[in-house]
Amino acid sequence: MGEIKQISHWRLLFKVNQIQNWRRLQSAVSSSRLHAFLMGLFVVGYAWLAFQLFSKGLQFTSSFPGLGPVLIERMIFLLFAFLFFLLLLSNVIINFTNLFRNRETHFLLTLPVSHQVIFRWKIFESGILASWAFLFLVTPLLIAYGETYNSTWHFYLVTPLFIGMFVILPGVLGSWVALFLARWLDRLAFQVAAMLVIILVIVFISSWLQPEIVTDEMLETRVLDVVDRLLARTQFSLFPFLPSYWVSSGITQWIEGAVMGALFFGLVLLSHTLFFGYIATTRSGSMFFSSLSAVNSRGRKASLWRIPKIKKNSQFDFKPKLLDRLAKLFWWWSKSDSRALIVKDTLTFWRDTTQWGQSLVLLGLLVAYIMNLRYFSHRLTSDFWVDLTSYLNLGACALNLATLTTRFVFPQISLEGKRIWIIGMAPLGMKRTLMTKFLFSTAVSMIVTMALVGASCMMLSVSVERMIYFILAIGVMAFTLNALALGLGALYPNFREDNPSKIVSGFGGTLCLVLSFLYIVGMVGLMAFTSFWAFGGSSSLVFVFGCLGFLIVSFFLGWFPLRKGIQRMSSIEV
């Protein structure tokens, strides 16, 4: 009887959220049909473009006699191995926020609903939030993979079953890791240890990803021996106990006609999914409640929450901390109330471990990528490939910047919650609040990305004048992307949600990501075709018009949403 009630409660939560999401979608479509049409067009265009690119790439690789199938198979194994670890990391972060930093979770605990049902619903919700981008990415690839090998119709029916079982395992494992980390994540010693571990992992990945040096004498001998040496560093993707190995083996063997082998790996994947899924959905509720109780009852250290002393004249004796003293050094940059807002945002960001943890991982991956560019640049002998690589590097840094602004800048207004009315009534005002947030986020992201672009250009041995050109370009992009993210965040706020992942997954966050992607692709393409140095060079007049077009588009794409966002927030009522 209790199990029937749990199932009915879970179905009730599912139905309520389904109705809410459907109404939000209808409201978004009815409020702006143009935005909905552009988003739908982007989804369809991305799927078609990704399919075409994957199809052309797989056909080109398969054209190598004898080596093509081997390279494609290894790329499939490597792709799913990396995606498994990325899914696991995403599930850990989203589950931690959804289980322990969510008002809805605390509200559900006050209802006559068992802890197991709440945990079951939250890991289901977190799994969807963490996996939709993975499904969006891998679907065109698998369709192109099937078309390259002329697979039969049942391949497109079996593959979704493998993928569906595959995404469940990192969701379950991520929820358990989140339950363990919840007891330690807010402690300063654990945070310092986690940062050191992440730095060590980045150093290890950077050294491990160093490519194998292949000389001309080696190429003149046996090609297969050279390929084996080049693929030696991808052996980890063939570890038989990884779920990515099971799904990759099942898909590749099914398309090769080895049905029994594919069924074997499918049953292995199914058995582990059912086993761990059963434990998570029926036996992990008590562990979730004990972890949540430990988090809510945990005391803070006196150094973090220092109670101010009261003087004899009944005034509080507030001693300025390190951030307050650093903020006073920028007396020329902003007023005292603006500096106080910056200190508040910085402390809020630092106290939310999931926020700075994600930013550290993203920047760490980018640093590892830049450190390995020096090995890649030595193999570029043609001017065409040097030019192409430099602009692709600029696009990669800009896309990483867009990821940071969409993930961290866009939710800033929504995370103020129903306390936003305090800002509206304060002497600081809504306009100065938004401008302060914009200038601070732009300054931080501009310093970081300009330094990374400069370092990557040095790794690629780019000329000094082109390096300056790229650094100035990424600085302009930082202005545009921050203004776009903050403006759209003010135009499409979600004050009822305190989970940044859910805020970003809404209509406004998706629109911000789409516009950022289109802007980066368009502007990098414009810079490449009108460049004075690259691809044979262009005339001075074309270069000047290209720079003017880049500056005009960048200014209006950032200024217009920011202006509309300020107008929207100035008249908002919460």
Rosetta blueprint (number, residue, H / E / L):
1 M L
2 G H
3 E H
4 I H
5 K H
6 Q H
7 I H
8 S H
9 H H
10 W H
11 R H
12 L H
13 L H
14 F H
15 K H
16 V H
17 N H
18 Q H
19 I H
20 Q H
21 N H
22 W H
23 R H
24 R H
25 L H
26 Q H
27 S H
28 A H
29 V H
30 S H
31 S H
32 S L
33 R H
34 L H
35 H H
36 A H
37 F H
38 L H
39 M H
40 G H
41 L H
42 F H
43 V H
44 V H
45 G H
46 Y H
47 A H
48 W H
49 L H
50 A H
51 F H
52 Q H
53 L H
54 F H
55 S H
56 K H
57 G H
58 L H
59 Q H
60 F H
61 T H
62 S H
63 S L
64 F L
65 P L
66 G L
67 L L
68 G H
69 P H
70 V H
71 L H
72 I H
73 E H
74 R H
75 M H
76 I H
77 F H
78 L H
79 L H
80 F H
81 A H
82 F H
83 L H
84 F H
85 F H
86 L H
87 L H
88 L H
89 L H
90 S H
91 N H
92 V H
93 I H
94 I H
95 N H
96 F H
97 T H
98 N H
99 L H
100 F H
101 R L
102 N L
103 R H
104 E H
105 T H
106 H H
107 F H
108 L H
109 L H
110 T L
111 L L
112 P L
113 V L
114 S L
115 H H
116 Q H
117 V H
118 I H
119 F H
120 R H
121 W H
122 K H
123 I H
124 F H
125 E H
126 S H
127 G H
128 I H
129 L H
130 A H
131 S H
132 W H
133 A H
134 F H
135 L H
136 F H
137 L H
138 V H
139 T H
140 P H
141 L H
142 L H
143 I H
144 A H
145 Y H
146 G H
147 E H
148 T H
149 Y L
150 N L
151 S L
152 T L
153 W L
154 H L
155 F H
156 Y H
157 L H
158 V H
159 T H
160 P H
161 L H
162 F H
163 I H
164 G H
165 M H
166 F H
167 V H
168 I H
169 L H
170 P H
171 G H
172 V H
173 L H
174 G H
175 S H
176 W H
177 V H
178 A H
179 L H
180 F H
181 L H
182 A H
183 R L
184 W L
185 L L
186 D L
187 R L
188 L H
189 A H
190 F H
191 Q H
192 V H
193 A H
194 A H
195 M H
196 L H
197 V H
198 I H
199 I H
200 L H
201 V H
202 I H
203 V H
204 F H
205 I H
206 S H
207 S H
208 W H
209 L L
210 Q L
211 P L
212 E L
213 I L
214 V L
215 T L
216 D H
217 E H
218 M H
219 L H
220 E L
221 T L
222 R L
223 V H
224 L H
225 D H
226 V H
227 V H
228 D H
229 R H
230 L H
231 L L
232 A H
233 R H
234 T H
235 Q H
236 F H
237 S H
238 L H
239 F L
240 P L
241 F L
242 L L
243 P H
244 S H
245 Y H
246 W H
247 V H
248 S H
249 S H
250 G H
251 I H
252 T H
253 Q H
254 W H
255 I H
256 E L
257 G L
258 A L
259 V H
260 M H
261 G H
262 A H
263 L H
264 F H
265 F H
266 G H
267 L H
268 V H
269 L H
270 L H
271 S H
272 H H
273 T H
274 L H
275 F H
276 F H
277 G H
278 Y H
279 I H
280 A H
281 T H
282 T H
283 R L
284 S L
285 G H
286 S H
287 M H
288 F H
289 F H
290 S H
291 S H
292 L H
293 S H
294 A H
295 V H
296 N H
297 S L
298 R L
299 G L
300 R L
301 K L
302 A L
303 S L
304 L L
305 W L
306 R L
307 I L
308 P L
309 K E
310 I E
311 K L
312 K L
313 N L
314 S L
315 Q L
316 F E
317 D E
318 F L
319 K L
320 P L
321 K L
322 L H
323 L H
324 D H
325 R H
326 L H
327 A H
328 K H
329 L L
330 F L
331 W L
332 W L
333 W L
334 S L
335 K L
336 S H
337 D H
338 S H
339 R H
340 A H
341 L H
342 I H
343 V H
344 K H
345 D H
346 T H
347 L H
348 T H
349 F H
350 W H
351 R H
352 D L
353 T H
354 T H
355 Q H
356 W H
357 G H
358 Q H
359 S H
360 L H
361 V H
362 L H
363 L H
364 G H
365 L H
366 L H
367 V H
368 A H
369 Y H
370 I H
371 M H
372 N L
373 L H
374 R H
375 Y H
376 F H
377 S H
378 H L
379 R L
380 L L
381 T L
382 S L
383 D H
384 F H
385 W H
386 V H
387 D H
388 L H
389 T H
390 S H
391 Y H
392 L H
393 N H
394 L H
395 G H
396 A H
397 C H
398 A H
399 L H
400 N H
401 L H
402 A H
403 T H
404 L H
405 T H
406 T H
407 R H
408 F H
409 V H
410 F H
411 P H
412 Q H
413 I L
414 S H
415 L H
416 E H
417 G H
418 K H
419 R H
420 I H
421 W H
422 I H
423 I H
424 G H
425 M H
426 A L
427 P L
428 L L
429 G L
430 M H
431 K H
432 R H
433 T H
434 L H
435 M H
436 T H
437 K H
438 F H
439 L H
440 F H
441 S H
442 T H
443 A H
444 V H
445 S H
446 M H
447 I H
448 V H
449 T H
450 M H
451 A H
452 L H
453 V H
454 G H
455 A H
456 S H
457 C H
458 M H
459 M H
460 L L
461 S L
462 V L
463 S L
464 V H
465 E H
466 R H
467 M H
468 I H
469 Y H
470 F H
471 I H
472 L H
473 A H
474 I H
475 G H
476 V H
477 M H
478 A H
479 F H
480 T H
481 L H
482 N H
483 A H
484 L H
485 A H
486 L H
487 G H
488 L H
489 G H
490 A H
491 L H
492 Y L
493 P L
494 N L
495 F L
496 R L
497 E L
498 D L
499 N L
500 P H
501 S H
502 K H
503 I H
504 V H
505 S L
506 G L
507 F H
508 G H
509 G H
510 T H
511 L H
512 C H
513 L H
514 V H
515 L H
516 S H
517 F H
518 L H
519 Y H
520 I H
521 V H
522 G H
523 M H
524 V H
525 G H
526 L H
527 M H
528 A H
529 F H
530 T L
531 S L
532 F L
533 W L
534 A L
535 F L
536 G L
537 G L
538 S L
539 S L
540 S H
541 L H
542 V H
543 F H
544 V H
545 F H
546 G H
547 C H
548 L H
549 G H
550 F H
551 L H
552 I H
553 V H
554 S H
555 F H
556 F H
557 L H
558 G H
559 W H
560 F H
561 P H
562 L H
563 R H
564 K H
565 G H
566 I H
567 Q H
568 R H
569 M H
570 S H
571 S L
572 I L
573 E L
574 V L
